[in-house]
Amino acid sequence: MKKIYFALLASTCWFGFGLSQAAANESDFVAAPVVLHPDHSATPAPAPVRIASADRPSMGGGFIEFLFGDGQGQGHQPYDQADRQRPLYPQQQIYQQQPYQSGYQPQQSMQQPMMGEPARPAFDPKYEKQMVEYDGREGAGTIVVDTPNKFLYLVQGNGKALRYGIGVGRPGFTWSGVKTISAKKEWPDWTPPSEMLARRPDLPRHMEGGPQNPLGARAMYLGSTLYRIHGSNEPWTIGTNVSSGCIRMRNEDVIDLYGRVNVGTKVVVI
């Protein structure tokens, strides 16, 4: 009987110990949801980096995923701030780092040739000022304008003349005759005549003298006409039919001629 009694007592103690252990296990299990309700006064830990993985299937997320997924959910992840900052297309960032280089820049100087602009011809050396033979009838000091050949001669006497290259009138604007220099001006102003304005209404009504003035550095007026022997800021036009009847010279040449002649000088245009 004593053996039975002690056996029953041992069984009862073992049974009670099992209940206590089960209760302890149950309390551990119930205590787990505390993880889902952390203390809001504590500083939240940074969000873990979520990395997609195909090693194990998704278990639906939620509490079950938490228990069996090492405490990290593997279900659908929300579109967070990091996703908003991440470019959708990496190529776009490369494009921004290598901007398009245009052949034409908005800050390009107007003095640079534009694309498609024809190249200006070089000044022909034959139109340089030079001393040449002269066998004409005009006396020393006379200016002779050879319109067809684009030369102006200042007769020196003794069979010599200073020859300059010139630009002359376009077809329909050439003329011939004998005039005298009626006035001389340095860096003259320019007021286009009414006949020219009728043809070119885009021209200014008046322009002060200076390097950009179409009359250039010097002008010698021919009688009472609208024609002049004058300089030009377009030296590439020397040797061509370019004007409305005036005689064009390079600025350096017209300055030289200006210093050699006086008002009253005879001018023969042929």
Backbone hydrogen bonds, N-H to C=O, Kabsch-Sander energy under -0.5 kcal/mol:
donor,donor_aa,acceptor,acceptor_aa,energy
5,Y,1,M,-2.7
6,F,2,K,-2.8
7,A,3,K,-2.1
8,L,4,I,-2.7
9,L,5,Y,-2.5
10,A,6,F,-2.5
11,S,7,A,-2.4
12,T,8,L,-2.5
13,C,9,L,-2.4
14,W,10,A,-2.6
15,F,11,S,-2.5
16,G,12,T,-2.4
17,F,13,C,-2.6
18,G,14,W,-2.0
19,L,15,F,-2.2
20,S,16,G,-2.4
21,Q,17,F,-2.4
22,A,18,G,-2.7
23,A,19,L,-2.7
24,A,20,S,-2.5
25,N,21,Q,-2.8
26,E,22,A,-3.2
27,S,23,A,-2.7
28,D,24,A,-2.1
29,F,25,N,-2.4
30,V,26,E,-2.7
31,A,27,S,-2.2
32,A,28,D,-0.8
32,A,29,F,-0.7
34,V,31,A,-1.9
35,V,32,A,-2.3
36,L,33,P,-1.6
37,H,33,P,-0.5
37,H,34,V,-1.4
42,A,39,D,-1.4
51,I,49,V,-0.6
65,E,61,G,-1.1
66,F,62,G,-1.7
67,L,63,F,-2.3
68,F,64,I,-2.3
69,G,65,E,-1.2
71,G,66,F,-1.5
72,Q,69,G,-1.9
80,D,78,P,-1.0
84,R,80,D,-1.5
85,Q,81,Q,-1.7
86,R,82,A,-1.1
92,Q,89,Y,-1.6
93,Q,89,Y,-0.6
93,Q,90,P,-0.6
94,I,90,P,-1.3
95,Y,91,Q,-2.2
96,Q,92,Q,-1.9
97,Q,93,Q,-1.7
98,Q,94,I,-1.1
102,S,100,Y,-0.9
105,Q,103,G,-0.5
108,Q,105,Q,-2.2
112,Q,109,S,-1.2
117,E,114,M,-1.9
127,Y,124,D,-2.2
128,E,125,P,-1.9
130,Q,163,R,-1.8
132,V,161,A,-2.8
134,Y,159,G,-2.6
141,G,155,V,-2.9
142,T,139,G,-1.6
143,I,266,K,-2.6
144,V,142,T,-0.5
144,V,153,Y,-2.7
145,V,268,V,-3.4
146,D,144,V,-0.7
146,D,151,F,-2.9
147,T,145,V,-1.1
150,K,146,D,-1.0
150,K,147,T,-0.7
151,F,146,D,-1.7
152,L,164,Y,-2.6
153,Y,144,V,-3.3
154,L,162,L,-2.6
155,V,142,T,-2.5
155,V,153,Y,-0.7
156,Q,160,K,-2.5
157,G,160,K,-1.1
160,K,157,G,-1.3
161,A,132,V,-1.9
162,L,154,L,-2.4
163,R,130,Q,-3.0
163,R,161,A,-0.5
164,Y,152,L,-2.8
165,G,127,Y,-1.5
166,I,150,K,-1.8
167,G,248,R,-1.5
168,V,240,T,-2.1
170,R,243,S,-2.6
173,F,170,R,-3.0
177,G,269,V,-2.3
179,K,267,V,-2.9
181,I,265,T,-2.0
182,S,180,T,-0.7
182,S,221,Y,-2.8
183,A,221,Y,-0.9
185,K,219,A,-2.5
187,W,217,A,-3.6
190,W,207,M,-2.7
197,L,193,P,-2.3
198,A,194,S,-2.0
199,R,195,E,-1.1
200,R,196,M,-2.7
203,L,200,R,-1.9
207,M,190,W,-2.1
213,N,210,G,-1.6
216,G,213,N,-2.0
219,A,185,K,-2.2
220,M,229,I,-2.6
221,Y,183,A,-2.3
222,L,227,Y,-2.1
223,G,180,T,-2.4
223,G,221,Y,-0.9
225,T,222,L,-1.6
229,I,220,M,-2.6
230,H,228,R,-0.7
230,H,247,I,-2.5
231,G,215,L,-1.4
231,G,218,R,-2.0
232,S,249,M,-0.5
237,T,234,E,-2.2
238,I,235,P,-1.6
239,G,166,I,-2.1
240,T,237,T,-1.4
242,V,168,V,-2.8
242,V,240,T,-0.9
243,S,168,V,-2.3
247,I,228,R,-2.8
248,R,167,G,-2.6
248,R,246,C,-0.6
249,M,230,H,-1.7
251,N,232,S,-0.7
254,V,250,R,-2.7
255,I,251,N,-2.0
256,D,252,E,-1.3
257,L,253,D,-2.6
258,Y,254,V,-2.5
259,G,255,I,-1.5
260,R,257,L,-1.6
261,V,257,L,-1.1
264,G,181,I,-2.8
265,T,262,N,-1.8
267,V,179,K,-3.3
268,V,143,I,-3.1
269,V,177,G,-3.2
269,V,267,V,-0.6
270,I,145,V,-2.7
270,I,268,V,-0.5
